[in-house]
């Protein structure tokens, strides 16, 4: 082993660039282009209806100035109500269509992201941190979804309002519209300046806030440990320090935004003054009516809100784009890691396991396994024994078909049609949902009878006696299970899946004598008649196996039957002797002398 | 703290006070509100001035008046801009520190040494500490924004009252009507929206669950099934999100419609008044500009009700946590002296005789059932209420010492200990200090230190860069580093292989610490000076001190 071990390389999951992200989103939207067109046209119609307001108000001014009758005023009033009603109805209808469409596209995207992520090689998932994947399928999806339902309608409405107002101004009088555009250079300047700097500041704020969130999450989850070590003060101080740092950076953000707002206000004044002065000149020369000049000023005043909303949400849009590029980064992996069809077919007969000259290194340099060769004849069992870091779990995973060796080969069954393998991992994970949900993962189509049968066969009668039977919700939200019981369910899953080859890297150690007896019974049933490789976390497991293989530093130290190895007097014999000295019976009864 | 006497309403009000008034926030928020009001006043003045420009400059073609009134408009814009900028930078401080204070209070309760009678699950706790504090702190924004909107409406009404009394009265009546109608509409909509937001989070839950368990999923060839389950959850979420958005759209559509009708009524009425000569054309323009401005303000008034419903619900939840009664009775006023000797006597429940622990002892305790092991560790860690006489430290009852002082003498970390992001060193010695090579050697941590790249290497979120076995050895070394009279270890070597476990057993023997090992592992028990079996003792009446096991 090298002395200057550095941390294993963390290969970050890819992020798509801006162009690729845009192309991908457009591609997804294009498949719904007709619905999208109808939704946008509806929204456009709604905005156009509400924009009838300024000219109608101008019409009221003109009607009064010209001394028209009450009838015309009433008609204008009704037209105002009509415009509002049409605007509100179309905005609602268009909004509904847009939201339904966007959420559909988004759901499709996140499902593709998940599908790709879940099929990534386990090594990729682990080296880049499953937390990165989790944060992409949760936080990034939520950020995009929020932007889609909050920002998108607002931005659409604002853009339409701005566009149509300019058209409205131009229809009133082209010169008035041009006057209003005086403010445009200021807007462009302000926005460019803001975006150039806001990216960094808001990026920092998000990072600081997420770091603060991290402290909160860990403190909440680790509350018992914190209390036991009386380090509450340390965690609260840490939280306070991070809060203050986030608030300080937010202050910088507000300064930027304030400068931006100041420039927007200046632009508003410039434009409004220009429209009024032009209106003054045009009305003076008789080119426009007083009503038209009024309508122009009101049009322009009406733009303040939408322009502010549009430019103000640029930052949200930027954030959503970052989220999208992280999502597209994953879906793009779909091509590179072809989704391998999972071997569903139940192979008749019992396959052999043949491992020849296998070497494997996680980081590509320091080998975990070196030239390992072994053979497990059909229907027999092999126990792997070794210290932590000796490569047992790695070997077990390679045999289970999770990962491929750097050198050498792992063959299970015939090389052309490899048999399906089932790995029970060391991780104890209770999935959310009911007992049936937990079981059906291994065999989605199983009937309730089959589930009950598997549980009974595994000796998990306690599970059948739960309050709601198979429909009992397990975990923190329902009936809590201890680790031993979760493992028991995991073993029942193996019986349900009924694979010809089983790899067990399962630690029954967490459980006490009673549960252990139950679990050992279940293990015996799981291994019976199947070709299996067992990572021995307890030495009893080695004794019960047909053959034992001892690993040391990634190499095979010795192999043979339990009795052969005891007779050989090597590492295994020494281990067994040390273990046996404890005077412990094999059934796990604790040593107590009367 | 008086727990029983406090009403829910009282705690909601108290939390709002924290967000609004504490630590000088009261004065600051007062000034900020004034600044926002000035801002809104100026915003309301803009349409008024547009009317004035048309009335006094444009209609009579008065060039000088145009210059003067445009200058006035410019002045209004300067005040408008400056007051807004002043107010918004002040709000960052008010809001940020208000939120921080609420978060600190919630967190302090979650880490209460006396524990809580009803502990929220970690998901619930997280949403309390993050989302609920965020919403309650947002009360400061609600107050200033709503106050300034009302100011705008008031300014508009006053301007209208000056022009025409009926118009002014009409605007005020319209505002009140809007508030009442929207409040009535908002309640059922809100309830539905909240439920739908809940279902929108479903996809995230399922994704986290399946990705966290990806090794198990991959092991059983269930990736396709996992993807199918996610699709179902994602679909539920999509429907929830769409339904929630529809509620919001309906609400804003109604608000748009009502304020539009209001604008039409006001415009027509003022047109009549102008036609009859009650107001001038310029005043009409002003009224129309104001009406258009007030439309926006009124739409905002329409959202007041739903805004407060959210905040009150959050404040109620947060209040329940902050006022929650403790699990362990707080100490009575008089404090007992620090116990002199470090002799510990523990009387395990259901066990005949007490168990005495002398300095340097390594004692094994075999629980009747593994679940029982967690219970024993909880008792020694004083995480549950203890009866008088169960645990004595130097002859002083633990109940008289209180949990904090007991934990300083007896360290009983939970079996599923937490690893925090940060360096290995920070996790190893959370209270600070130097690494003890004897301890890391005994806990078999030295190869872990080397493998992850030294004591200053980061261990990752929740220690994810460590394997289960590595994490357990880190937890063991952390416990053994503590400066306590007694270290209680609850099944400390379940995730390591027999070879490593054997070495850990030898390591524990070699250390001078006083250790109580709760375990059923024969390897660990073989290293103990004595072993006590619990549970069977009740009826058997065995040797109370257990039986020495030769090693």
Interface residues (C-beta under 8 A of the other chain):
Chain A: X1 X3 X5 X6 X7 X8 X50 X53 X54 X56 X57 X60 X61 X63 X64 X65 X67 X70 X73 X74 X76 X77 X78 X80 X81 X83 X84 X85 X87 X88 X89 X91 X92 X95 X96 X99 X100 X103 X104 X106 X107 X110 X111 X114 X115 X117 X118 X119 X122 X125 X129 X130 X131 X133 X134 X137 X138 X141 X142 X145 X149 X153 X213 X214 X216 X217 X218 X219 X220 X221 X222 X223 X224 X225 X226 X227 X228 X229 X230 X231 X232 X234 X235 X236 X239 X240 X243 X244 X246 X247 X250 X251 X253 X254 X255 X257 X258 X261 X262 X265 X266 X268 X269 X272 X273 X276 X277 X279 X280 X283 X284 X290 X293 X294 X297 X298 X301 X302 X305 X342 X343 X344 X385 X386 X387 X388 X389 X392 X400 X402 X420 X421 X422 X423 X424 X425 X426 X427 X429 X431 X432 X440 X441 X442 X444 X476 X477 X482 X484 X490 X493 X494 X497 X503 X507 X509 X510 X511 X512 X513 X514 X515 X536 X537 X538 X539 X575 X578 X579 X581 X582 X583 X584 X588 X590 X591 X592 X593 X594
Chain B: X46 X47 X50 X53 X54 X57 X58 X59 X61 X66 X70 X73 X74 X77 X80 X81 X84 X85 X88 X89 X92 X93 X96 X97 X99 X100 X103 X104 X107 X108 X110 X111 X112 X113 X115 X121 X122 X123 X125 X126 X129 X130 X200 X203 X204 X205 X206 X207 X208 X209 X210 X211 X212 X213 X214 X215 X216 X217 X218 X219 X220 X221 X222 X223 X224 X225 X226 X227 X228 X230 X231 X234 X235 X237 X238 X241 X242 X244 X245 X246 X248 X249 X250 X252 X253 X254 X256 X257 X260 X261 X263 X264 X265 X267 X268 X270 X271 X272 X274 X275 X281 X284 X285 X288 X289 X291 X292 X293 X296 X366 X367 X369 X370 X371 X372 X373 X381 X383 X404 X407 X408 X411 X412 X413 X414 X417 X418 X419 X420 X421 X430 X431 X447 X450 X451 X452 X453 X457 X458 X460 X461 X462 X464 X465 X467 X468 X469 X470 X478 X482 X491 X494 X495 X496 X497 X498 X499 X500 X502 X520 X521 X522 X523 X525 X526 X531 X533 X536 X542 X546 X547 X549
